[in-house]
Amino acid sequence: MVGWVRHHAVWIALSVLTALLAVLAVLQYTWTGEIGRGEAERRQVQLERSASRFAAGLDHELAQPLMALRLDPGPAGEARRRSLLARLADWQRRPERVPFVTGAWLASRLDSGETTLESCSLDGSGCRPAQWTGGLGALRQRLQEAPEGVGREGLPFRPALLLEDPLAEAVALFELAEDAGPVSRWRRLNGFVVLQLDAAYLREKLLPQLAETSFGPTADSAFAVAVVRRADGGVVWASDANARSAAGHPDVRVGVPFGPRPSAPEERREWGGRFGARLEPPREPPREGPADRPRGPREEAPWLLVARHHGGSIEAAVAAVRRRNLAVGLLVLGLLGLSAAVLARAAQRARALARQQLEFVAGVTHELNTPLAGIRSAGQNLADGIVTDLAQVRRYGTLIEKESRRLAAIVAQVLDFAGIESGGRVYAAEPVSLGCVVDEVLAEMKLVLEQSGLAVDRRIPADLPEVRGDAAALRRVVANLLANAAKFAASGGRVTVRAALQPDGAGVELRVEDEGPGIPPQERARVFEPFYRGSAAQRNHSPGSGLGLSLVRRVVLAHGGRVRAEEAVSGGTAMVVELPRAPVQEPAR
């Protein structure tokens, strides 16, 4: 059990890390959701505060002239007219006079029930009769319909009003009627002071300034802001083109001017806010009588301030940010998991490589010990004079020469691998006859092939084009393929060496086929890895270092070719080498 855990420690650690990353991903999804909801609430509160500042600022600007021209309660007539003209003249001399008031009217309801309208000059020089037109006619109707003895709290409208045609603001005037009761006096509506407003100044200066003060510069603000008419949804002013569509589904909607504010519960939500309270007549104690005196409904503010996030809504903007943060977080976790998997795979491959290197050292040691033992034994016998027969001496000499050649081949193979791995080996690029290379290798390996009981079938056409490469390196390629076939092919079988021009004419294909047991399909791609030995070689304890086919692959790739292992027609293995064709040289003139 301990050995199994030690062998699979890397994958166990990777599994634990994967589980932890999955838990972190779930927690991150939950946390980003909570953070997103908190951010949406924070932005909503911030937007409501900005809208409240805008509405309060507009109330303040519009309330200044109404406060300056506010008349004391009293009867309608000449005294009220003189008082209004005096206040107009005094107001014109003040430096804080607002520039958006362009005219003034005095609407009165006389004791006889008659209603009058007068246009008063702003410099206080006088008043003249005027016509009840547009919204002014609505004020006349309100004066005519105002019941006797109804106080401020019973009015069906706000004492401060905004008219659309002409654009003007009006404040109600009251008459205090003495009551027979011992406690209080009751108010009676008997007039309006109406101030005409400059619509262009409001759209081009006042409203943009208030929006920039409340919501920040338009270029940097995350919200589209507009002021629209409540009745028909018409746009009075908009911060940009996108703001005109904000009235459909805004993030916040506030009545302006003189409308309720989205403020704290302890603040008043009546018609005038902190400025409307200054416009009201003094509150009087209630008259003795029924506690359920009917009160008229409060009308709503004529304009609406609407604001919406540029992303469509606050929820949509926060959701987009959440998705982005979640994607980045999951990507980071995914990269961590992938890095851990890569490290685990690298560690596993490093362990496998270390094991293969140990096997390589053991295999090379065994391969070196075998010829060395033969050479040492033969040399010792010759040195001790045990062998005196001339024929026996020649046989021992042949054995020494054979084992020395085998020893030199092993050393050369190891040196070739080391040179290729270090990148210091440079190959020549010259035309080479592949048929000549095969013939030379067959001549050198004739004895080895005969001892293995293999017959060689050479099928190379005489007109085969030359390949581009290094002749010595290509001889080692062919020698390694034939040695590999001799080692694993069945005794008494046949090895076929054939070459042909590829169909496209770009290269030459060399095939070395044997009639051995073959290579399993799952091992064909790995037989070209260094130090790798197939399951058949390990099962049969075949000698070798696992470098032969690896050297073949590296040499072929260095020549710009390809090599692969596939199943032969006879059921054995076919090693296929593809080499580029040498360029055709023009004959000498």
C-alpha positions in Angstrom: 0.0 0.0 0.0 2.8 2.4 0.9 4.5 1.6 -2.4 1.4 2.2 -4.3 0.9 5.6 -2.6 4.5 6.5 -3.3 4.2 5.5 -6.9 1.0 7.5 -7.4 1.8 10.4 -5.1 1.9 13.0 -7.9 -1.6 12.0 -9.2 -3.0 11.9 -5.7 -1.7 15.5 -5.1 -3.1 16.6 -8.4 -6.5 15.1 -7.5 -6.6 16.9 -4.2 -5.5 20.2 -5.9 -8.3 19.7 -8.5 -10.9 19.3 -5.8 -9.6 22.4 -4.0 -9.8 24.4 -7.2 -13.3 23.2 -7.8 -14.3 24.3 -4.2 -12.6 27.7 -4.9 -14.5 28.0 -8.1 -17.9 27.4 -6.3 -16.9 29.9 -3.6 -15.8 32.5 -6.1 -19.2 32.1 -8.0 -21.0 32.7 -4.7 -18.8 35.6 -3.6 -19.0 37.3 -6.9 -22.8 37.1 -6.7 -22.9 38.6 -3.2 -20.4 41.3 -4.3 -22.5 42.0 -7.4 -25.7 42.4 -5.4 -23.9 44.7 -2.9 -22.4 46.7 -5.8 -25.8 47.1 -7.4 -27.3 48.3 -4.1 -24.4 50.7 -3.6 -24.8 52.1 -7.1 -28.5 52.4 -6.7 -28.1 54.4 -3.5 -25.5 56.6 -5.1 -27.8 57.2 -8.1 -30.7 58.1 -5.8 -28.5 60.5 -3.9 -27.4 62.2 -7.1 -31.0 62.4 -8.3 -32.0 63.9 -5.0 -29.2 66.5 -5.2 -30.3 67.4 -8.8 -34.0 67.8 -7.7 -33.0 69.8 -4.6 -30.8 72.0 -6.6 -33.5 72.7 -9.2 -36.0 73.4 -6.3 -33.5 75.8 -4.8 -32.9 77.7 -8.1 -36.6 78.0 -8.8 -37.5 78.8 -5.2 -35.2 81.8 -5.0 -37.4 84.2 -7.0 -40.6 82.8 -5.4 -39.1 83.5 -1.9 -38.0 86.9 -2.9 -41.4 87.9 -4.2 -43.5 86.1 -1.6 -46.4 88.2 -0.4 -47.9 88.2 3.0 -51.4 86.7 3.4 -54.1 89.3 2.9 -57.0 90.5 0.8 -56.6 90.9 -3.0 -56.6 94.4 -4.3 -54.5 97.5 -4.6 -52.4 96.9 -1.5 -51.2 93.5 -2.8 -50.4 95.0 -6.2 -48.2 97.7 -4.6 -46.5 95.2 -2.4 -45.7 93.0 -5.4 -44.3 96.0 -7.4 -42.2 97.0 -4.4 -40.7 93.6 -4.1 -40.1 93.4 -7.8 -38.2 96.7 -7.8 -36.2 95.6 -4.7 -35.4 92.2 -6.3 -34.1 93.8 -9.5 -31.5 95.7 -7.5 -30.2 92.5 -5.7 -27.0 91.0 -7.1 -28.3 87.4 -6.5 -31.2 88.0 -8.9 -31.6 84.9 -11.1 -31.4 85.5 -14.9 -34.1 83.0 -16.0 -37.1 85.1 -14.9 -38.5 87.1 -17.9 -41.9 88.2 -16.7 -44.4 88.4 -13.8 -48.2 88.1 -13.5 -50.5 88.7 -10.5 -53.7 86.6 -10.5 -56.4 87.7 -8.0 -59.8 86.6 -6.8 -61.8 89.5 -5.5 -64.3 89.4 -2.7 -67.0 89.6 -5.4 -65.8 86.3 -6.8 -64.4 88.0 -10.0 -60.9 86.9 -11.1 -58.4 89.3 -12.6 -54.9 88.9 -14.3 -52.3 91.6 -14.5 -48.9 91.7 -16.1 -46.4 93.4 -13.9 -43.1 94.8 -15.1 -40.0 93.4 -13.5 -38.6 96.8 -12.6 -41.7 97.5 -10.5 -43.0 100.4 -12.6 -46.6 99.1 -12.9 -49.1 96.5 -13.9 -51.6 96.2 -16.7 -54.5 93.9 -17.5 -53.6 90.6 -19.3 -55.4 87.7 -20.9 -56.0 84.3 -19.4 -54.2 82.2 -22.0 -52.7 78.7 -21.8 -51.8 77.5 -18.4 -52.8 80.8 -16.9 -56.4 79.9 -17.7 -56.0 76.8 -15.5 -55.0 79.0 -12.6 -58.2 81.0 -13.2 -60.2 77.9 -13.0 -58.5 76.9 -9.7 -59.2 80.3 -8.2 -62.9 80.0 -9.2 -63.2 76.5 -7.9 -61.4 77.1 -4.6 -63.9 76.5 -1.8 -64.4 79.0 1.0 -62.7 78.2 4.3 -60.4 75.6 2.9 -56.8 75.7 4.2 -53.5 74.7 2.8 -53.9 71.1 3.7 -57.2 70.9 1.8 -56.0 72.3 -1.5 -56.3 69.9 -4.4 -52.9 71.1 -5.7 -49.5 72.3 -4.4 -49.2 75.9 -3.4 -46.1 76.1 -5.7 -46.8 75.0 -9.3 -45.0 74.7 -12.6 -46.9 75.7 -15.8 -46.0 74.4 -19.2 -47.6 77.1 -21.5 -46.1 79.5 -21.0 -43.2 78.0 -19.0 -43.7 79.6 -15.6 -43.9 79.0 -11.9 -46.6 80.1 -9.6 -47.1 80.4 -5.9 -50.5 80.5 -4.2 -51.7 83.5 -2.2 -54.1 83.3 0.8 -56.4 85.5 2.7 -56.7 85.0 6.4 -60.4 85.1 7.5 -61.2 85.7 11.1 -63.2 82.9 12.6 -65.7 83.1 15.4 -63.8 80.2 17.2 -61.6 81.1 20.1 -58.5 79.2 18.8 -57.5 79.8 15.2 -58.0 81.5 11.8 -58.7 79.7 8.5 -57.0 80.5 5.2 -58.7 81.1 1.9 -57.0 80.9 -1.6 -57.4 84.3 -3.4 -54.5 84.6 -5.8 -51.3 83.6 -7.5 -47.9 85.2 -8.2 -46.7 83.8 -11.6 -43.1 84.2 -12.9 -42.4 83.5 -16.5 -39.2 81.4 -17.1 -36.6 81.5 -19.9 -36.9 77.9 -21.4 -33.7 78.3 -23.4 -31.7 79.2 -20.3 -33.0 76.3 -18.4 -32.2 73.8 -21.2 -28.8 75.2 -22.1 -27.3 76.3 -18.8 -29.2 75.6 -15.6 -30.2 71.9 -16.1 -26.7 70.9 -17.6 -25.0 72.6 -14.7 -27.1 70.8 -12.2 -26.5 67.5 -13.9 -22.8 68.0 -13.9 -22.8 69.0 -10.3 -24.9 66.0 -9.2 -23.8 63.2 -11.6 -20.4 64.4 -12.6 -19.1 65.5 -16.0 -21.2 64.1 -18.9 -18.2 62.6 -20.6 -17.2 60.7 -17.5 -20.6 60.0 -16.0 -21.8 56.4 -16.1 -25.5 57.5 -16.2 -27.7 59.0 -18.9 -29.8 61.8 -17.4 -33.0 63.4 -18.8 -35.8 65.6 -17.7 -39.2 64.6 -19.2 -42.8 65.8 -18.9 -44.9 63.5 -16.8 -48.0 64.0 -18.9 -46.8 62.9 -22.4 -43.2 61.8 -21.8 -41.8 64.6 -24.0 -38.1 65.4 -23.4 -37.4 68.7 -21.8 -33.7 68.2 -21.6 -31.3 65.3 -22.1 -27.6 64.9 -21.2 -26.9 63.0 -24.5 -28.7 61.1 -27.2 -28.9 57.9 -25.1 -30.6 59.7 -22.3 -33.8 60.2 -24.4 -34.5 56.4 -24.2 -33.9 56.4 -20.4 -37.6 57.3 -19.7 -38.8 53.9 -20.7 -37.0 51.8 -18.0 -35.0 54.2 -15.8 -33.0 53.1 -12.8 -34.4 56.1 -10.8 -37.4 58.5 -11.4 -37.8 61.6 -9.3 -40.5 64.3 -9.6 -39.2 67.8 -10.3 -39.6 70.6 -9.5 -41.2 70.7 -6.1 -41.6 66.9 -6.1 -41.0 64.1 -3.4 -37.4 63.1 -3.0 -36.0 59.6 -2.7 -34.6 60.6 0.7 -34.3 59.2 4.2 -37.6 58.4 6.1 -37.1 61.2 8.6 -37.0 63.8 5.8 -40.3 65.3 4.6 -41.7 63.9 1.4 -44.3 66.7 0.9 -44.6 68.9 -2.2 -41.9 71.4 -1.4 -39.1 69.6 0.4 -37.0 72.0 2.4 -37.7 74.8 0.0 -41.5 74.2 -0.2 -41.7 74.5 3.5 -40.4 78.1 3.3 -43.1 78.9 0.7 -46.0 77.7 2.8 -47.9 80.1 5.0 -47.4 79.6 8.7 -49.2 76.5 10.0 -52.2 77.4 12.2 -53.7 75.2 14.9 -56.7 73.2 13.5 -60.1 74.7 13.8 -62.5 73.1 16.3 -64.6 70.6 14.4 -64.6 67.1 13.0 -61.2 65.5 12.8 -62.0 63.9 9.5 -62.2 67.1 7.4 -61.9 66.1 3.8 -58.6 67.0 2.1 -58.1 67.1 -1.7 -55.5 64.8 -3.4 -52.0 66.1 -4.0 -51.1 66.4 -7.7 -47.8 65.1 -8.9 -44.8 67.2 -10.1 -45.1 68.1 -13.8 -41.6 67.0 -14.7 -39.7 63.8 -14.0 -35.9 63.4 -13.6 -35.0 60.0 -15.1 -31.5 58.4 -15.1 -30.3 55.1 -16.4 -26.9 53.4 -16.5 -25.2 53.5 -20.0 -25.0 49.7 -19.8 -28.8 49.5 -20.0 -29.4 49.4 -16.2 -27.5 49.1 -13.0 -28.3 45.4 -12.7 -27.1 44.8 -16.3 -23.9 46.8 -15.8 -23.1 45.0 -12.5 -23.9 41.7 -14.1 -21.5 42.4 -17.0 -18.8 43.3 -14.5 -19.6 40.2 -12.5 -19.4 38.0 -15.6 -16.0 39.5 -16.5 -14.6 39.1 -13.0 -16.0 35.5 -12.8 -14.5 34.7 -16.2 -11.1 36.1 -15.2 -11.2 34.2 -11.9 -12.2 31.0 -13.4 -9.5 31.5 -16.1 -6.9 31.9 -13.4 -8.1 28.8 -11.6 -8.1 26.9 -14.8 -4.6 28.0 -15.6 -3.6 26.9 -12.1 -5.2 23.5 -12.6 -3.6 23.2 -16.1 -0.2 24.2 -14.7 -0.6 21.6 -11.9 -1.5 19.0 -14.5 1.5 19.9 -16.7 3.8 19.8 -13.7 2.4 16.4 -12.7 2.8 15.1 -16.2 6.3 16.5 -16.4 7.2 14.9 -13.1 5.7 11.6 -14.3 7.7 11.9 -17.5 10.8 12.8 -15.6 10.4 9.7 -13.4 9.8 7.6 -16.5 12.9 9.2 -18.2 15.0 8.5 -15.1 13.8 4.9 -15.1 14.6 4.6 -18.8 18.0 6.2 -18.2 18.7 3.6 -15.5 17.6 0.9 -17.8 19.8 2.4 -20.5 22.8 2.4 -18.2 22.1 -1.2 -17.3 21.6 -2.2 -20.9 24.7 -0.4 -22.2 26.7 -1.9 -19.3 25.4 -5.4 -20.3 26.1 -4.7 -23.9 29.6 -3.6 -23.2 30.3 -6.4 -20.7 29.4 -9.1 -23.3 32.1 -8.2 -25.9 34.6 -7.3 -23.2 34.1 -10.6 -21.6 34.7 -12.4 -24.9 37.7 -10.3 -25.7 39.2 -10.8 -22.2 38.6 -14.5 -22.2 40.1 -15.0 -25.7 43.1 -12.8 -24.9 43.7 -14.6 -21.6 43.8 -18.0 -23.3 46.2 -16.7 -26.0 48.4 -15.1 -23.4 48.5 -18.2 -21.2 49.5 -20.4 -24.2 46.5 -22.6 -23.8 45.7 -22.3 -27.5 48.7 -23.4 -29.7 46.9 -24.8 -32.7 47.2 -22.3 -35.6 43.6 -22.8 -36.7 42.4 -22.3 -33.1 44.5 -19.1 -32.8 42.9 -17.8 -36.0 39.4 -18.6 -34.6 40.2 -16.8 -31.4 41.5 -13.8 -33.4 38.3 -13.7 -35.4 36.3 -13.8 -32.2 38.4 -10.9 -30.8 37.9 -8.9 -34.0 34.2 -9.6 -34.1 33.6 -8.6 -30.4 35.8 -5.5 -30.9 33.7 -4.4 -33.9 30.6 -5.0 -31.8 32.0 -2.9 -28.9 33.0 -0.1 -31.3 29.4 -0.1 -32.8 27.9 0.3 -29.3 30.3 3.1 -28.4 29.7 4.8 -31.8 25.9 4.6 -31.2 26.2 6.2 -27.8 28.4 8.9 -29.2 26.1 9.6 -32.1 23.1 10.0 -29.7 25.1 12.3 -27.5 26.2 14.4 -30.5 22.6 14.7 -31.8 21.2 15.6 -28.4 23.8 18.3 -27.9 23.0 19.8 -31.3 26.7 19.8 -32.4 26.3 17.3 -35.2 26.2 18.8 -38.7 25.2 16.7 -41.7 26.3 17.2 -45.2 23.7 17.9 -47.9 24.8 16.2 -51.1 23.3 13.8 -53.6 23.5 10.2 -52.3 22.5 7.0 -54.1 20.3 5.1 -51.7 20.9 1.8 -53.5 24.7 2.1 -53.0 24.1 2.9 -49.3 21.9 -0.2 -48.9 24.5 -2.4 -50.7 27.3 -1.2 -48.5 25.3 -1.9 -45.3 24.3 -5.3 -46.5 27.9 -6.2 -47.2 29.0 -5.1 -43.8 26.2 -6.9 -42.0 26.3 -10.1 -44.1 27.7 -12.2 -41.3 25.2 -10.8 -38.7 22.3 -11.5 -41.0 23.5 -15.0 -41.8 24.0 -15.8 -38.1 20.4 -14.7 -37.5 19.2 -17.0 -40.2 17.7 -14.3 -42.3 17.5 -13.9 -46.0 17.6 -10.4 -47.5 15.4 -9.5 -50.5 16.7 -6.3 -52.1 14.2 -4.5 -54.3 15.7 -1.2 -55.3 15.3 -0.1 -58.9 18.5 0.9 -60.8 17.0 4.2 -61.9 16.0 5.4 -58.4 16.7 9.1 -58.0 19.3 10.2 -55.6 18.4 11.7 -52.2 19.9 14.7 -50.5 21.8 13.9 -47.3 24.9 12.6 -45.5 26.0 9.2 -46.8 27.6 8.1 -43.5 24.6 9.1 -41.5 22.2 7.4 -43.9 24.4 4.2 -43.7 23.8 4.2 -39.9 20.1 4.6 -40.5 19.9 1.6 -42.7 22.3 -0.4 -40.4 20.1 0.3 -37.4 16.9 -0.7 -39.2 18.5 -4.0 -40.4 20.0 -4.7 -37.0 16.6 -4.1 -35.4 15.0 -6.5 -38.0 17.7 -9.1 -37.3 17.1 -8.9 -33.6 13.3 -9.2 -33.5 12.5 -11.0 -36.8 11.7 -14.7 -36.8 14.7 -17.0 -37.4 14.8 -18.4 -40.9 12.5 -15.6 -42.2 13.1 -12.9 -44.7 13.9 -9.2 -44.6 12.8 -7.2 -47.5 14.5 -3.9 -48.4 12.7 -1.9 -51.0 12.8 1.7 -52.2 10.7 3.7 -54.7 9.9 7.2 -55.8 7.0 8.8 -54.0 3.8 9.4 -56.1 4.3 13.2 -56.0 8.0 12.9 -57.0 9.2 15.0 -54.1 11.0 12.2 -52.3 12.1 8.6 -52.0 10.6 6.1 -49.7 12.7 3.3 -48.1 10.9 0.3 -46.5 12.6 -2.4 -44.3 10.0 -5.2 -43.7 10.4 -8.3 -41.6 8.3 -11.3 -40.8 8.6 -11.1 -37.0 5.9 -10.8 -34.4 5.4 -7.1 -35.2 4.9 -4.1 -32.9 1.5 -3.5 -31.1 -0.3 -0.5 -32.5 -0.2 1.4 -29.2 3.6 1.1 -29.1 4.4 2.1 -32.7 4.6 5.8 -31.9 6.8 5.3 -28.8 9.5 3.0 -30.3 11.2 6.1 -31.6 11.6 7.6 -28.1 15.0 7.4 -26.5 15.6 4.5 -24.1 12.2 3.1 -24.8 12.0 -0.7 -25.2 8.8 -2.4 -26.3 6.9 -5.0 -24.3 8.3 -7.8 -26.5 11.9 -6.8 -25.9 11.3 -6.5 -22.1 9.5 -9.9 -22.0 12.2 -11.7 -24.0 15.1 -9.9 -22.3 16.5 -8.9 -25.7 19.8 -7.1 -25.6 19.8 -3.4 -26.5 19.9 0.1 -25.2 16.8 1.5 -26.8 18.7 4.1 -28.8 18.7 2.6 -32.3 15.3 3.7 -33.6 15.7 7.0 -31.7 18.9 7.7 -33.6 17.1 6.8 -36.8 14.3 9.2 -36.2 16.7 12.1 -35.3 18.9 11.6 -38.4 15.9 11.4 -40.7 14.3 14.5 -39.2 17.6 16.3 -39.6 17.5 15.4 -43.3 14.0 16.9 -43.6 12.3 13.5 -43.9 9.9 11.4 -41.8 9.9 7.9 -40.3 7.1 5.7 -39.1 6.4 2.1 -38.1 3.5 0.2 -39.6 2.3 -3.3 -40.1 3.9 -5.2 -43.0 1.9 -7.3 -45.5 3.5 -10.5 -44.0 2.3 -9.6 -40.5 5.6 -8.3 -39.2 6.9 -4.7 -38.9 7.6 -2.3 -41.7 9.9 0.6 -41.0 9.2 3.4 -43.5 11.7 6.2 -44.1 10.9 9.2 -46.4 13.8 11.3 -47.6 13.7 14.4 -49.8 14.9 13.9 -53.4 18.1 15.6 -54.5 17.7 18.4 -56.9 18.3 17.5 -60.5 21.6 18.9 -61.7 21.9 20.2 -65.3 24.6 18.3 -67.4 27.9 20.1 -67.9 28.2 21.9 -71.3 
